[in-house]
Amino acid sequence: MTLVVGVDAGGTKTVAAVAQQGKELARETGPAGTVRPGRVLASATAIASTVRQALARVGKIRAEKMVVGAAGVGRDEERKALHAALRAEGIASMVHITTDIEIALEAAYGKGPGIVLLAGTGSFAIARLADGSLKRQGGYGWQMGDEGSGYALGRSALTAVGRAFDGRGPDTALSAAILEGARLGTFNELVRWSVTALPTEVAGLALPVLRLAREGDPVAIELVEQSAHDLAALVIPLLDSFGGNAPPVATAGGLLDQEPLKGFAKRALEAHKATMRDDALDPVTGAIQLASAL
């Protein structure tokens, strides 16, 4: 029986699952596997380590087929480099590299049409039309885009804390929560930390923002509501491509399964006659499906 591996390599973590005859046998989570320019080997190491841990759970060191859906492999150069690096790791006889977009669409709709909205460290929306063509909004990284993402939410929280410290903005429980989230003791330490913090570290601040929004902090609620509108704005331009008959939007990435962001985003989409699926998308299952079909 063929042993397959599906991998979702994102900006915050890598998730690898081992399956046989469509049944998942084991799953492991490891470090971020996003492919960044000049750092393909680091991504391959993170992915291979996570896959080996998943294989070890079922007493294996190698699979027959593996599909890796990774952020950052939109260009052939990075895709080919990652393929070569993972082939050299010897963890699968057949290796196929694709984008995080492709495995998310596969998990949500198989080969059919639909829209996926992803909000994790970064953000984007992608539509696959009935003819198989793709239309995309956003996903240009933390400097040029990623509106509504974990990074954007963490960054807006840092701004709110700075304004509160100066008296230019309202007091907020975010001031203490962000210090705690960054494992710091003083505001000045936070300023120094923010100058060198990686996008993934800033994105990690989204969790205390969401928690405080659930607890009723007005500033946190305002930031989360803005993130929801920014995410909905990625989807809205795609709706016309379906001629007024767009399927419910599938969500992925970890943020949109949390309240109050999920509820805010639902309402923002409903204002434009769009609906959101309640089930949280698991892109790894899409990678497994693609691996099984190789």
Buried (B, 14 or more C-beta within 10 A) or exposed (E): EBBBBBBBBBBBBBBBBBBBEEEBBBBBEBBBBBBBEEEBEBBBBBBBBBBBBBBEEEEBEBBBBBBBBBBBBBEEEBBEBBBEBBBEBEBBEBBBBBBBBBBBBBBBBEEEBBBBBBBBBBBBBBBBBEEEEEBBBBBBBBEEBBBBBBBBBBBBBBEBBBBBBEEEBEEBBBBEBBBEBBEBEEBEEBBEBBEEBEBBBBBBBBBBBBBBBBEEBEBBBBBBBBBBBBBBBBBBEBBEBBEEEBBBBBBBBBBBBBEBBBBBBBBBBEEEEBEBBEEBBBBBBBBBBBBBEE
